[in-house]
Amino acid sequence: MALGAVCLPQVPPERLRNAAVAAEDAGLDELWLWEDCFWGGAVPGCAAALAWTGGLRVGIGVLPVPLRNVATTAMDTAMLHRLFPGRVTVGVGHGVQDWMRQVGAAAESPMTLLREYVAALRALLAGDRLTIDGRYVRLEEVAVNWPPPAPPPVVLAAIGPRTLRLSGEVADGTILVGSGPGEVRRARDLIDEGRAVGGRADAHCLIAQLETEGRDAAATASAAAALAGAGADTVVLYPARDSAAAADPESFVRFAASEVRPLL
């Protein structure tokens, strides 16, 4: 099981460097960035964290697809993978619908958008040239001129049954937020239903995000181990928003790496 920790978007951007360096120095497997409206953008934050470190893996969990043309997401993702091979995970998702309405980007059918978007994104990152006239995704002879050397996995944030099945069908991995072992097992079952529909036989990673106060390492490690036992490949810790850990990302990543990781 890989262990990660989130640096919340409410942390001032100028503190991200110290958090990333602390995460690498402490031996953390992965540092994750969220993209909440209307805080800092996760793509430049991800690129900076990767550049400031030498081997730390960095994940984006997640980019809201209504905000970005799929070609832009493909270009950004491809660039990150070419600059920092093997160190990046980019997740996409519906986005918070209130925020999407706030910026005039809400889709009438978020599921249709996700299906079209993920399929196009995976194809673009594989180096394909696409012409698509979908309900939401429309491309005419579009290809990424600098695709990654190998197609990277595209992971999808999912909570409800329909999105979990869709993730199994069209994505390469799934991100769950705030789930217990029962929810992880249920998610695996629904993902497998989607994989059967899509004829998928490849690996499908499951990334479970776990809230913690950032104090009790034994309790946090026990909860993380339970998620792994239920089927999570990666557990990503995130601090409760009103906790001291949320305001001190350097200490939080050290807590995850130095206190929780040894207990797993």
C-alpha positions in Angstrom: 0.0 0.0 0.0 1.3 3.5 -0.9 0.7 6.3 1.6 0.1 9.9 0.7 -0.9 13.1 2.3 -2.8 16.2 1.0 -1.6 19.7 1.2 -5.0 21.5 1.2 -5.6 24.3 -1.3 -6.4 26.6 1.6 -2.7 26.6 2.5 -1.1 29.7 1.0 0.7 28.8 -2.2 4.1 30.2 -0.9 4.1 27.4 1.7 3.8 24.6 -0.8 7.6 24.4 -1.4 8.3 23.7 2.3 5.5 21.1 2.4 6.8 19.3 -0.7 10.4 19.3 0.5 9.3 18.1 4.0 7.3 15.3 2.4 10.3 14.1 0.4 12.8 14.5 3.2 10.5 12.4 5.5 10.1 9.7 2.9 6.4 10.2 2.1 5.3 8.1 -0.9 3.0 10.7 -2.5 1.9 14.3 -2.0 -1.6 15.2 -3.2 -3.1 18.5 -4.2 -6.8 19.3 -4.5 -8.2 21.9 -6.8 -11.0 23.6 -4.9 -12.6 26.7 -6.5 -11.4 29.4 -6.1 -8.0 28.7 -4.6 -4.7 28.0 -6.4 -4.6 26.0 -9.6 -3.4 22.4 -9.0 -1.5 22.0 -12.3 1.1 24.8 -11.6 1.2 23.6 -8.0 1.9 20.1 -9.1 4.6 21.2 -11.5 6.3 23.3 -8.9 6.2 20.5 -6.2 7.8 18.1 -8.7 10.5 20.5 -9.7 11.3 21.3 -6.0 11.8 17.6 -5.3 13.8 14.8 -6.8 11.7 11.6 -6.4 8.4 12.5 -4.7 5.3 11.4 -6.5 2.6 14.1 -6.8 -1.1 13.6 -7.5 -3.8 15.9 -8.5 -7.1 14.9 -7.0 -9.0 16.2 -8.9 -9.4 18.5 -11.9 -13.1 19.4 -12.5 -13.8 18.6 -16.1 -16.4 21.2 -16.8 -13.8 23.9 -16.3 -11.3 22.6 -18.9 -11.4 21.7 -22.5 -10.1 18.1 -22.7 -7.4 19.1 -25.1 -6.0 21.5 -22.5 -6.1 18.8 -19.8 -4.3 16.4 -22.2 -1.6 19.0 -23.0 -1.0 19.8 -19.3 -1.0 16.1 -18.3 1.3 15.1 -21.1 3.8 17.9 -20.3 3.9 16.8 -16.6 4.5 13.2 -17.6 7.3 14.1 -20.0 9.0 16.4 -17.6 8.6 14.1 -14.5 8.2 10.5 -15.8 6.7 8.1 -13.3 6.0 10.8 -10.7 2.6 12.1 -11.6 -1.0 11.0 -11.1 -3.8 13.3 -12.6 -7.3 12.7 -11.5 -10.5 14.2 -13.0 -14.0 14.5 -11.8 -17.5 16.1 -12.0 -16.5 19.1 -9.9 -18.7 20.5 -7.2 -21.9 21.4 -9.0 -22.5 24.6 -7.1 -19.1 25.8 -8.1 -19.6 24.7 -11.7 -22.9 26.7 -11.8 -21.2 29.7 -10.2 -18.8 29.9 -13.2 -21.4 29.0 -15.8 -19.8 25.6 -16.6 -22.3 23.2 -15.2 -23.3 20.3 -17.5 -26.9 19.2 -17.9 -25.6 15.6 -17.9 -22.4 15.3 -15.9 -22.3 11.6 -16.6 -22.3 12.1 -20.3 -19.6 14.7 -20.0 -17.4 12.4 -17.9 -17.8 9.5 -20.3 -16.9 11.5 -23.3 -14.1 13.4 -21.5 -12.3 10.4 -20.0 -12.5 8.4 -23.3 -11.0 11.4 -25.2 -8.4 12.1 -22.6 -7.1 8.6 -22.5 -7.0 8.5 -26.3 -5.1 11.8 -26.6 -2.6 10.8 -24.0 -2.0 7.6 -26.0 -1.0 9.7 -29.0 -4.2 9.3 -31.0 -5.6 12.0 -33.4 -9.2 12.5 -32.7 -12.3 13.9 -34.5 -15.3 13.7 -32.1 -18.7 15.3 -32.3 -20.1 14.4 -28.9 -22.7 16.2 -26.8 -19.9 17.9 -24.8 -16.6 16.9 -26.3 -16.0 18.2 -29.8 -12.6 17.8 -31.4 -11.5 18.1 -35.1 -8.2 16.4 -36.0 -6.8 17.1 -32.5 -3.6 15.3 -31.3 -1.1 16.1 -28.6 2.2 16.7 -30.3 4.3 15.7 -27.3 2.4 12.8 -25.8 3.9 10.8 -22.9 6.3 8.0 -23.9 3.7 5.5 -22.6 0.0 6.2 -21.9 -0.4 7.2 -18.3 -3.4 6.1 -16.2 -6.3 8.4 -16.0 -8.1 8.2 -12.6 -11.7 9.3 -12.0 -13.1 10.6 -8.7 -16.3 8.8 -7.9 -18.8 8.4 -5.1 -22.2 7.3 -6.4 -22.9 3.9 -8.0 -23.3 5.2 -11.5 -20.0 7.1 -11.4 -18.2 4.1 -9.8 -19.4 1.8 -12.6 -18.4 4.4 -15.2 -15.0 4.6 -13.7 -14.5 0.9 -13.9 -15.6 1.0 -17.5 -13.7 3.9 -18.9 -11.0 4.9 -16.4 -7.7 3.3 -15.1 -8.3 4.1 -11.5 -10.7 5.6 -9.0 -10.4 8.1 -6.2 -12.7 7.8 -3.2 -13.1 10.6 -0.6 -13.8 10.0 3.0 -14.7 6.3 2.7 -14.6 3.5 5.3 -13.8 -0.1 4.6 -17.4 -1.0 3.7 -17.5 1.8 1.2 -14.2 0.7 -0.3 -15.5 -2.9 -0.7 -18.7 -1.7 -2.2 -16.8 0.6 -4.6 -14.6 -2.3 -5.7 -17.8 -4.3 -6.5 -19.3 -1.5 -8.5 -16.0 -0.8 -10.3 -15.8 -4.4 -11.3 -19.3 -4.3 -12.7 -18.2 -1.5 -14.9 -15.0 -3.2 -15.9 -17.1 -6.2 -17.0 -19.3 -4.0 -19.2 -16.2 -2.4 -20.7 -14.4 -5.7 -21.2 -11.5 -4.4 -19.1 -8.9 -6.9 -17.9 -6.1 -4.4 -17.0 -5.3 -3.2 -13.5 -7.5 -0.6 -11.8 -6.0 1.3 -8.9 -8.2 2.4 -6.0 -7.1 5.5 -4.1 -8.9 6.1 -0.8 -8.7 9.4 0.9 -8.9 9.4 4.7 -9.5 12.3 7.0 -7.4 12.6 10.2 -6.7 15.1 12.9 -3.0 14.5 12.5 -2.4 13.5 16.1 -3.0 9.9 16.8 -0.7 7.9 14.6 -1.8 4.5 15.8 -5.5 5.2 15.1 -4.7 6.7 11.7 -2.5 3.7 10.8 -5.2 1.3 11.9 -7.8 3.1 9.7 -5.5 3.2 6.8 -4.7 -0.5 7.1 -8.4 -1.3 7.2 -8.9 0.6 3.9 -6.0 -1.3 2.4 -7.5 -4.6 3.6 -10.8 -3.7 1.9 -9.1 -3.1 -1.4 -7.4 0.3 -1.5 -4.1 0.4 -3.3 -3.2 3.8 -2.0 -4.4 5.7 1.1 -4.1 9.4 1.1 -4.4 11.2 4.4 -6.0 14.7 4.5 -6.3 16.9 7.6 -9.6 17.9 9.0 -10.1 21.5 7.8 -10.5 22.9 11.3 -7.6 21.1 12.8 -4.1 22.4 13.6 -2.8 20.0 11.0 -4.6 21.8 8.2 -2.7 25.0 9.0 0.7 23.3 9.3 1.2 21.2 6.1 4.9 20.6 6.9 4.1 18.9 10.2 1.3 17.0 8.7 3.3 15.4 5.9 6.0 14.5 8.5 3.3 13.0 10.7 2.1 10.8 7.8 5.6 9.7 6.7 7.4 9.4 10.1 4.7 8.4 12.5 2.0 6.7 10.5 4.0 4.9 7.7 6.2 2.9 10.2 3.0 1.4 11.7 1.7 0.0 8.4 
